[in-house]
Amino acid sequence: MNTDFFAHATAVIDPGCKIGKGTKIWHFSHIMPHCEIGENCNIGQNVVVSPEVILGKNVKIQNNVSIYSGVICEDDVFLGPSMVFTNVTNPRSAVNRRGQYEKTRVKKGASIGANATIVCGNDIGEYAFIGAGAVVTKTVKPYALVVGNPSKQIGWMSQYGHRLIFDDKGIAVCPESKEKYKLVQDQVIKLENK
């Protein structure tokens, strides 16, 4: 097994998983077989990464998160403390639904706030921002800001995590990066700097 990563002595790492260089796995976390974890990830305390889960590079997972089979997180995803994924829409203790796990993809740069719940089968778009405690029951557009239960979109966010305010020409500027964005037919497009 690759040993170019750090694992706390209390972490359990099952055989058959792939863990990228520079990744850190903290107290009481369990990395299950057949999952893939990219380089430079940070996996907090009491995290479970289930079989077949794929994590890209630089994924940050805060404490008390379970990432169930069927979940794929692309590069630079942030998962806040105690947020929740599901992988079966109609679970019953007496009915075995293994093999019926639904897929959920969290795309590059998206952030999911503390205690949010992502109902399976609903992808999260690039750089979307899910507010703390939100319950996501439908697909989230790239750059969208969603909050509430059930979640609803209330705005747009920049790649740096700032609320975008669009002018009458549909242009917004991130206050931190100064990058420009355009709102076109209810979709946000990042403009190339020229």
DRENSE-865453 format. One record per residue (C-alpha): residue in three letters; x, y, z. Coordinates in Angstrom, 3 decimals. Layout:
residues N
ATOM type       xx       yy       zz
ATOM  ALA        X        Y        Z
...
end
This chain:
residues 194
ATOM type       xx       yy       zz
ATOM  MET    0.000    0.000    0.000
ATOM  ASN    1.168    3.544   -0.739
ATOM  THR    2.569    5.186    2.401
ATOM  ASP    2.975    8.712    1.015
ATOM  PHE    0.014    9.835    3.148
ATOM  PHE   -0.562   10.417    6.854
ATOM  ALA   -3.038    8.361    8.884
ATOM  HIS   -3.605    8.888   12.603
ATOM  ALA   -2.987    5.774   14.708
ATOM  THR   -6.732    5.436   15.425
ATOM  ALA   -7.749    5.525   11.743
ATOM  VAL   -8.791    2.221   10.142
ATOM  ILE   -7.641    1.746    6.555
ATOM  ASP   -8.881   -1.418    4.905
ATOM  PRO   -6.827   -3.207    2.247
ATOM  GLY   -7.738   -2.519   -1.357
ATOM  CYS   -8.228    1.250   -1.209
ATOM  LYS   -6.132    3.813   -3.082
ATOM  ILE   -4.933    6.881   -1.190
ATOM  GLY   -3.078    9.728   -2.877
ATOM  LYS    0.174   11.346   -1.872
ATOM  GLY   -0.056   14.077    0.762
ATOM  THR   -3.508   13.063    2.026
ATOM  LYS   -4.171   13.276    5.777
ATOM  ILE   -6.618   10.968    7.582
ATOM  TRP   -7.463   11.932   11.148
ATOM  HIS   -8.769   10.323   14.351
ATOM  PHE  -11.273    7.428   14.263
ATOM  SER  -11.893    7.625   10.517
ATOM  HIS  -12.563    4.474    8.477
ATOM  ILE  -11.420    4.106    4.879
ATOM  MET  -13.145    1.067    3.369
ATOM  PRO  -11.948   -1.188    0.520
ATOM  HIS  -12.215   -0.267   -3.155
ATOM  CYS  -12.489    3.477   -2.618
ATOM  GLU  -10.176    5.981   -4.292
ATOM  ILE   -8.876    9.079   -2.533
ATOM  GLY   -6.870   11.630   -4.505
ATOM  GLU   -3.768   13.577   -3.562
ATOM  ASN   -3.681   16.223   -0.827
ATOM  CYS   -7.090   15.436    0.650
ATOM  ASN   -7.840   16.179    4.297
ATOM  ILE  -10.196   13.717    5.980
ATOM  GLY  -11.315   14.908    9.408
ATOM  GLN  -12.190   13.029   12.567
ATOM  ASN  -14.857   10.284   12.560
ATOM  VAL  -15.278   10.144    8.767
ATOM  VAL  -16.353    7.010    6.883
ATOM  VAL  -15.425    6.581    3.218
ATOM  SER  -17.423    3.614    1.872
ATOM  PRO  -16.490    1.166   -0.889
ATOM  GLU  -16.520    2.489   -4.475
ATOM  VAL  -16.463    6.154   -3.338
ATOM  ILE  -14.180    8.348   -5.451
ATOM  LEU  -12.614   11.528   -4.079
ATOM  GLY  -10.608   13.810   -6.377
ATOM  LYS   -7.593   15.883   -5.404
ATOM  ASN   -7.643   18.416   -2.559
ATOM  VAL  -11.019   17.329   -1.161
ATOM  LYS  -11.575   18.672    2.371
ATOM  ILE  -13.888   16.632    4.602
ATOM  GLN  -14.728   18.001    8.026
ATOM  ASN  -15.585   15.893   11.094
ATOM  ASN  -18.464   13.386   11.313
ATOM  VAL  -19.176   12.888    7.591
ATOM  SER  -20.124    9.543    6.018
ATOM  ILE  -19.566    9.281    2.293
ATOM  TYR  -21.598    6.334    1.069
ATOM  SER  -21.160    4.106   -1.979
ATOM  GLY  -22.381    5.911   -5.081
ATOM  VAL  -20.837    9.283   -4.194
ATOM  ILE  -18.164   10.887   -6.358
ATOM  CYS  -16.510   14.139   -5.277
ATOM  GLU  -14.393   15.871   -7.916
ATOM  ASP  -11.300   18.001   -7.184
ATOM  ASP  -11.408   20.831   -4.610
ATOM  VAL  -14.739   19.840   -3.025
ATOM  PHE  -15.447   20.971    0.564
ATOM  LEU  -17.732   18.860    2.790
ATOM  GLY  -18.712   20.693    5.978
ATOM  PRO  -19.024   19.217    9.477
ATOM  SER  -21.724   16.560    9.906
ATOM  MET  -23.156   16.987    6.397
ATOM  VAL  -25.012   13.929    5.119
ATOM  PHE  -25.195   11.959    1.886
ATOM  THR  -27.823    9.300    1.222
ATOM  ASN  -27.637    6.545   -1.388
ATOM  VAL  -31.095    4.896   -1.320
ATOM  THR  -34.313    6.895   -1.827
ATOM  ASN  -36.638    4.398   -0.141
ATOM  PRO  -34.639    2.600    2.579
ATOM  ARG  -36.225   -0.160    4.680
ATOM  SER  -34.386   -2.188    7.275
ATOM  ALA  -36.102   -5.417    6.174
ATOM  VAL  -35.504   -4.857    2.422
ATOM  ASN  -31.977   -5.287    1.100
ATOM  ARG  -31.331   -2.628   -1.560
ATOM  ARG  -27.597   -3.151   -1.995
ATOM  GLY  -26.821   -2.907   -5.649
ATOM  GLN  -29.514   -0.227   -6.033
ATOM  TYR  -27.382    2.622   -4.736
ATOM  GLU  -28.019    5.868   -6.585
ATOM  LYS  -25.141    8.017   -7.801
ATOM  THR  -24.453   11.524   -6.584
ATOM  ARG  -21.683   13.615   -8.134
ATOM  VAL  -20.307   16.692   -6.398
ATOM  LYS  -18.502   18.624   -9.098
ATOM  LYS  -15.247   20.540   -8.950
ATOM  GLY  -14.960   23.290   -6.366
ATOM  ALA  -18.414   22.844   -4.797
ATOM  SER  -18.905   23.498   -1.066
ATOM  ILE  -21.492   21.812    1.143
ATOM  GLY  -22.175   23.486    4.487
ATOM  ALA  -22.406   21.998    7.960
ATOM  ASN  -25.376   19.696    8.625
ATOM  ALA  -26.623   19.876    5.026
ATOM  THR  -28.272   16.763    3.558
ATOM  ILE  -27.854   15.706   -0.065
ATOM  VAL  -30.629   13.327   -1.146
ATOM  CYS  -29.103   10.778   -3.528
ATOM  GLY  -29.334   11.152   -7.279
ATOM  ASN  -29.024   14.946   -7.172
ATOM  ASP  -25.747   16.219   -8.576
ATOM  ILE  -24.110   19.376   -7.259
ATOM  GLY  -22.709   21.642  -10.005
ATOM  GLU  -19.232   23.141  -10.233
ATOM  TYR  -18.525   25.769   -7.574
ATOM  ALA  -22.062   25.531   -6.186
ATOM  PHE  -22.485   26.556   -2.567
ATOM  ILE  -24.888   24.606   -0.329
ATOM  GLY  -25.759   26.560    2.820
ATOM  ALA  -25.542   25.056    6.302
ATOM  GLY  -28.526   22.849    7.135
ATOM  ALA  -29.903   22.822    3.579
ATOM  VAL  -31.748   19.712    2.367
ATOM  VAL  -30.974   19.243   -1.332
ATOM  THR  -33.774   17.391   -3.157
ATOM  LYS  -32.940   18.333   -6.761
ATOM  THR  -29.910   18.910   -8.955
ATOM  VAL  -27.980   22.111   -8.199
ATOM  LYS  -26.653   24.291  -11.042
ATOM  PRO  -23.009   25.355  -11.317
ATOM  TYR  -22.223   28.440   -9.180
ATOM  ALA  -25.676   28.298   -7.529
ATOM  LEU  -26.215   29.332   -3.900
ATOM  VAL  -28.907   27.171   -2.291
ATOM  VAL  -30.310   27.232    1.248
ATOM  GLY  -33.251   25.916    3.263
ATOM  ASN  -35.418   22.811    3.603
ATOM  PRO  -36.193   21.856    0.948
ATOM  SER  -33.367   23.852   -0.563
ATOM  LYS  -34.007   26.640   -3.010
ATOM  GLN  -31.634   28.739   -5.024
ATOM  ILE  -31.275   32.295   -3.739
ATOM  GLY  -28.311   33.514   -5.784
ATOM  TRP  -24.961   32.779   -7.360
ATOM  MET  -21.419   32.390   -5.986
ATOM  SER  -17.954   33.012   -7.423
ATOM  GLN  -15.192   30.415   -7.465
ATOM  TYR  -13.754   32.220   -4.432
ATOM  GLY  -17.011   31.785   -2.488
ATOM  HIS  -18.462   35.300   -2.722
ATOM  ARG  -22.026   36.205   -3.592
ATOM  LEU  -22.267   37.535   -7.148
ATOM  ILE  -24.300   40.678   -7.820
ATOM  PHE  -25.111   41.061  -11.509
ATOM  ASP  -25.512   44.456  -13.171
ATOM  ASP  -28.127   45.315  -15.824
ATOM  LYS  -25.855   43.769  -18.484
ATOM  GLY  -25.707   40.469  -16.575
ATOM  ILE  -22.073   40.943  -15.467
ATOM  ALA  -20.754   40.386  -11.928
ATOM  VAL  -17.261   40.770  -10.482
ATOM  CYS  -15.920   38.666   -7.608
ATOM  PRO  -14.838   41.140   -4.897
ATOM  GLU  -11.793   39.032   -3.987
ATOM  SER  -10.418   37.662   -7.257
ATOM  LYS  -11.807   40.407   -9.559
ATOM  GLU  -12.821   37.646  -11.985
ATOM  LYS  -15.895   38.404  -14.089
ATOM  TYR  -19.008   36.287  -14.547
ATOM  LYS  -21.954   36.566  -16.936
ATOM  LEU  -25.542   35.471  -16.299
ATOM  VAL  -27.058   34.020  -19.485
ATOM  GLN  -30.457   32.288  -19.519
ATOM  ASP  -30.293   31.394  -15.810
ATOM  GLN  -26.761   29.975  -16.090
ATOM  VAL  -23.506   31.536  -14.891
ATOM  ILE  -20.441   31.575  -17.132
ATOM  LYS  -17.013   32.639  -15.917
ATOM  LEU  -15.484   35.074  -18.414
ATOM  GLU  -11.869   34.778  -19.503
ATOM  ASN   -9.644   37.564  -18.183
ATOM  LYS   -8.339   39.716  -21.015
end
